[in-house]
Structure formats: structure tokens, C-alpha cells
Amino acid sequence: MAEFSFELNDDQKAVRDWIHGFAADVMRPAAAEWDEREETPWPIIQEAAKIGLYSLDFYAQQYFDPSGLGIPMTMEELFWGDAGIALSIVGTGLAAVGVLANGTEEQIGTWIPQMYGDPDDVKVAAFCSSEPDAGSDVASMRTRAVYDEAKDEWVLNGTKTWATNGGIAGVHVVVAVVDPELGSKGHASFIVPPNTPGLSQGQKFKKHGIRASHTAEVVLDQVRVPGSCLLGGKEKLDERLARAREKAKTGGERLKNAAMATFEASRPAVGAMAVGTARAAYEVALDYARTRQQFGRPIIDNQGVAFQLADMRTRIDAARLLVWRASWMAVNGKPFESAEGSMSKLFASETAKQVTAQAVQILGGNGFTREYPVERMHRDAAIYTIFEGTSEIQRLVIARTVSGVQIR
Ligand SMILES: Cc1cc2nc3c(=O)[nH]c(=O)nc-3n(C[C@H](O)[C@H](O)[C@H](O)COP(=O)(O)OP(=O)(O)OC[C@H]3O[C@@H](n4cnc5c(N)ncnc54)[C@H](O)[C@@H]3O)c2cc1C
């Protein structure tokens, strides 16, 4: 009979404590400054690289941890430290996963190491899918990739938006339309190597939260990349497109969309980020409630405050369990038959929003100022219900999956 345990093993605990140390000693003290500066915290990414916390090796080890808990544990601790800085550290991972999911072994070996650079010359990467008119509605994507057979090159044109690390990245992974007739089945992903002419940064967004993370438009104007930059290769793409055309003609069963399957698998990681932010705000609120005196006693003596803390803690633990379940399922190849990945992201992100709002309330006037970190955490938490699929889209995925009805 298989062993069952909710406990991290000793190796995992050691890694968790090591990340926690970095989050507490390096990220936390710098969080307010980088939030105000609204710039990528390069010195902190460099420090993380020097100790191996920003490296392909480290993330590969966590990604392939057979328990599935390596990535959620890492995300929770880093985002407990600070969400904006943490996203600057892990943003490259989204581009890396895009290559891992769709690339050949050669592409994986060539491009993923370049995404991270090395400790003396740190790089970041960007994953560019969203467009001004194609956010939740990925099928409306317009960025076009056209094959120039004579030169064995792809030519990319379009505008991407909301790209984390967009324009400051070395390697950009760009999703583009190769066959407009096929909707999202006619999309393919491309590597745009560093310094490729025609790729430029558009507007950099000033944001409500996670302000230390760079978010920008990416403009592609006659960007030419070699044929070898098509992730998965031309042969595989042609086969996939032929299958999709056949299905479209015969009206056969719905094809599984590879990009959506990848997102579904990566959603627990976003859930874990949300758990980290929620836990951070809860801890500040608990500490404050124990020490803040009103009416001659600590405010935690009031059930009205203590019960809020009880609810906050319960929701955080429930969110973590959903995240761990989904991550364990993903690593062990168990299909998300009830959209468990989406469930974990939905519940954890809504928890982070709710818990950080409660923390602001428990800190009263202080919670509303930038003298205390819960104000920043509350702003940061708002992102989790938006990126990697909004809460509404998660509900749509869950409802469709459990009902079998193509709910709109
Ligand atoms: C800080 C930040 C970083 C990001 N990083 C990246 C990145 O690195 N790469 C990338 O490609 N993208 C990135 N994104 C984009 C992000 O994934 C999108 O913002 C998200 O998918 C939502 O798309 P949208 O903003 O266009 O909203 P819309 O799709 O326009 O949605 C607006 C509202 O309508 C609701 N809605 C839409 N359709 C439905 C429906 N069918 N049923 C019910 N409600 C619906 C939504 O839930 C939402 O509330 C980032 C976004 C932000 C803000």
C-alpha cells in the first residue's frame, strides 16, 4: 500500500527553510523600496542567482520533485517574502515552461539555460501570449507568423501586451497565429532570440500591485527568426494543423488544446503564490492583534477580531491543500478530471484577496498606510484573480469540466 503523508520530507524542509531565509533576510527588507521604485530589482535577482535560487538547476529540481510539492513550496516562501520581487525572480519560469511543454529536446537544451544567464550575467525571459484584444479570449489572437520557405525563416508581426519581463528579457517566447482558420488550434510558439531586430518594448505599465515586476507591451515588426525557433519543429506543426483541419471538416471530437493544458497544469503554482501572500498578511495581522491595545486589552481578545483570524487561517490552509493536491496530480500524471488545477487557483487567489483585505481591516488606520506591509500585500493580492486566467475563466473551466456542458 502506498505511503500517505501531508508532511514535507527532511530535504524539502531544508530547502523550504533556505528559501524562507532569503525571503525574510533579503526580500522583505527591500520590498517597500522596490514597490515604490516600480523597477525590476536586478540586485536581488543577482543575489538569488549567486546562491543558486535563481537558476535553471534549482527550478528543474523543484519542477521534477516526484511529490509535486517542490514548486508550490518554493512559490509560497518567495511570495511570502514579497510578491513583486518574487515575480521578478520566477517570471522567467513561465517562458521556460512554455519551451519545456512544446519544445524539442534540442530547443530545451539550447534556450532554457540562456533564459537564466549565469550569476555574473543574469538574464530574464518573457512569455508573450496576451494581446490588447485577446486576454481571456485567446482565440482572438492576431499576431501572425508566416513561413518564408526560401529562407527557412518565420516572420512575426503583431503587438503583445501585459508581458512580464517583456522588452527587458533576453529570450522572448511568443505565441502567434500560423493558421487563422483554426482559431486557437492554429497557434504556435516561437523563440525570439536575444537582440533580434524588430522586437521592441512598447508601453511599460504602471500598476496597482506587484510593482517591482516589469509588465510591458512587446511590439513585433517584421521579426525574422530561423525555422529552428518554431517550438516543436515544422513537421510536428504540420501534422497538428492537418489533424485540426480534418477535425474541423468532419466536426469530430474536440481536440485537446496543448496551450490550455499547459496553463491548467501551471495554475497550482499561481495558487501557491497567492497562499504565500495570504499567509504573510495573516501573520502580520495576528501579530498586530496580539499587541494592539484598545479598551484596555489586546484587540484579539474580541471575538470579532479573533474569529476573523480563525477564518483567515482556515482558508489559507484549505487553499494550500487544494494547491498541493493539484500539484501532486500534475506531477504524477493524473488528469484533472474535475479541473483541480483551476479549483486550486480560483480558491487560493480569492483567499489572498479576502485575507489581505481582512488584514488591512485588523490593522485599522495603520493597515491603510505604507508604514505597514499589509497595504502593499493587499494591492499585490489583486493580481492573482486576474493573470493566468481570471477567476471567472477558472469558474468557466470548472463548470464545463464537471458538467460536460459548453457553458458560455
Ligand atoms: C501584472 C500582469 C502580468 C501579466 N503577465 C503576463 C505574461 O507574462 N504573459 C501573458 O501572455 N499575459 C500576461 N498577463 C495577461 C493576463 O493573463 C490577462 O490580463 C488575463 O488573461 C485577462 O485578460 P484581460 O486582461 O484581457 O481581461 P479580459 O479578458 O478583457 O476580461 C475582463 C473581465 O471580463 C471577464 N470575462 C471575460 N470573458 C469572460 C467569460 N467568458 N465569462 C465570464 N467573464 C468573462 C474576465 O473574467 C474579467 O473580469 C499579465 C497581466 C497582468 C495584469
The ligand as an SDF file (V2000), in Angstrom:
LIG
                    3D

 53 58  0  0  0  0  0  0  0  0999 V2000
    0.6550   42.1010  -13.9950 C   0  0  0  0  0  0  0  0  0  0  0  0
    0.2620   41.2280  -15.1250 C   0  0  0  0  0  0  0  0  0  0  0  0
    1.1860   40.3230  -15.6420 C   0  0  0  0  0  0  0  0  0  0  0  0
    0.8410   39.5270  -16.7270 C   0  0  0  0  0  0  0  0  0  0  0  0
    1.7740   38.6940  -17.2760 N   0  0  0  0  0  0  0  0  0  0  0  0
    1.5110   38.0830  -18.4450 C   0  0  0  0  0  0  0  0  0  0  0  0
    2.5340   37.3890  -19.1430 C   0  0  0  0  0  0  0  0  0  0  0  0
    3.6700   37.2940  -18.6810 O   0  0  0  0  0  0  0  0  0  0  0  0
    2.2520   36.8570  -20.3640 N   0  0  0  0  0  0  0  0  0  0  0  0
    0.9940   36.9440  -20.9080 C   0  0  0  0  0  0  0  0  0  0  0  0
    0.7970   36.4440  -22.0160 O   0  0  0  0  0  0  0  0  0  0  0  0
   -0.0170   37.5820  -20.2550 N   0  0  0  0  0  0  0  0  0  0  0  0
    0.2250   38.1570  -19.0500 C   0  0  0  0  0  0  0  0  0  0  0  0
   -0.7770   38.8400  -18.3980 N   0  0  0  0  0  0  0  0  0  0  0  0
   -2.0950   38.9090  -19.0050 C   0  0  0  0  0  0  0  0  0  0  0  0
   -3.2010   38.2060  -18.2260 C   0  0  0  0  0  0  0  0  0  0  0  0
   -3.0720   36.8240  -18.3750 O   0  0  0  0  0  0  0  0  0  0  0  0
   -4.5480   38.7620  -18.7180 C   0  0  0  0  0  0  0  0  0  0  0  0
   -4.6680   40.0710  -18.1910 O   0  0  0  0  0  0  0  0  0  0  0  0
   -5.7040   37.9030  -18.3010 C   0  0  0  0  0  0  0  0  0  0  0  0
   -5.6980   36.7070  -19.0250 O   0  0  0  0  0  0  0  0  0  0  0  0
   -7.0630   38.5950  -18.5150 C   0  0  0  0  0  0  0  0  0  0  0  0
   -7.1600   39.1350  -19.8030 O   0  0  0  0  0  0  0  0  0  0  0  0
   -7.6540   40.6520  -19.9860 P   0  0  0  0  0  0  0  0  0  0  0  0
   -6.8340   41.4930  -19.0920 O   0  0  0  0  0  0  0  0  0  0  0  0
   -7.6380   40.9780  -21.4160 O   0  0  0  0  0  0  0  0  0  0  0  0
   -9.1360   40.6960  -19.4400 O   0  0  0  0  0  0  0  0  0  0  0  0
  -10.4640   40.3560  -20.2560 P   0  0  0  0  0  0  0  0  0  0  0  0
  -10.3320   39.0350  -20.9140 O   0  0  0  0  0  0  0  0  0  0  0  0
  -10.8380   41.5210  -21.1060 O   0  0  0  0  0  0  0  0  0  0  0  0
  -11.5320   40.2180  -19.0730 O   0  0  0  0  0  0  0  0  0  0  0  0
  -12.1530   41.3420  -18.4700 C   0  0  0  0  0  0  0  0  0  0  0  0
  -13.1970   40.8310  -17.4720 C   0  0  0  0  0  0  0  0  0  0  0  0
  -14.2040   40.0790  -18.1700 O   0  0  0  0  0  0  0  0  0  0  0  0
  -14.3110   38.7820  -17.6090 C   0  0  0  0  0  0  0  0  0  0  0  0
  -14.6160   37.8100  -18.6690 N   0  0  0  0  0  0  0  0  0  0  0  0
  -14.0510   37.6940  -19.8920 C   0  0  0  0  0  0  0  0  0  0  0  0
  -14.5710   36.6760  -20.5670 N   0  0  0  0  0  0  0  0  0  0  0  0
  -15.4960   36.1040  -19.7630 C   0  0  0  0  0  0  0  0  0  0  0  0
  -16.3980   34.9970  -19.8750 C   0  0  0  0  0  0  0  0  0  0  0  0
  -16.4270   34.2340  -20.9730 N   0  0  0  0  0  0  0  0  0  0  0  0
  -17.2000   34.7010  -18.8330 N   0  0  0  0  0  0  0  0  0  0  0  0
  -17.1700   35.4530  -17.6980 C   0  0  0  0  0  0  0  0  0  0  0  0
  -16.3500   36.5180  -17.5320 N   0  0  0  0  0  0  0  0  0  0  0  0
  -15.5250   36.8370  -18.5410 C   0  0  0  0  0  0  0  0  0  0  0  0
  -12.9400   38.4980  -17.0000 C   0  0  0  0  0  0  0  0  0  0  0  0
  -13.0070   37.4880  -16.0120 O   0  0  0  0  0  0  0  0  0  0  0  0
  -12.5840   39.8670  -16.4360 C   0  0  0  0  0  0  0  0  0  0  0  0
  -13.2020   40.0420  -15.2030 O   0  0  0  0  0  0  0  0  0  0  0  0
   -0.4680   39.6090  -17.2820 C   0  0  0  0  0  0  0  0  0  0  0  0
   -1.3960   40.5010  -16.7410 C   0  0  0  0  0  0  0  0  0  0  0  0
   -1.0460   41.3220  -15.6940 C   0  0  0  0  0  0  0  0  0  0  0  0
   -2.0470   42.3060  -15.1800 C   0  0  0  0  0  0  0  0  0  0  0  0
  1  2  1  0
  2  3  1  0
  2 52  2  0
  3  4  2  0
  4  5  1  0
  4 50  1  0
  5  6  2  0
  6  7  1  0
  6 13  1  0
  7  8  2  0
  7  9  1  0
  9 10  1  0
 10 11  2  0
 10 12  1  0
 12 13  2  0
 13 14  1  0
 14 15  1  0
 14 50  1  0
 15 16  1  0
 16 17  1  0
 16 18  1  0
 18 19  1  0
 18 20  1  0
 20 21  1  0
 20 22  1  0
 22 23  1  0
 23 24  1  0
 24 25  2  0
 24 26  1  0
 24 27  1  0
 27 28  1  0
 28 29  2  0
 28 30  1  0
 28 31  1  0
 31 32  1  0
 32 33  1  0
 33 34  1  0
 33 48  1  0
 34 35  1  0
 35 36  1  0
 35 46  1  0
 36 37  1  0
 36 45  1  0
 37 38  2  0
 38 39  1  0
 39 40  1  0
 39 45  2  0
 40 41  1  0
 40 42  2  0
 42 43  1  0
 43 44  2  0
 44 45  1  0
 46 47  1  0
 46 48  1  0
 48 49  1  0
 50 51  2  0
 51 52  1  0
 52 53  1  0
M  END
$$$$
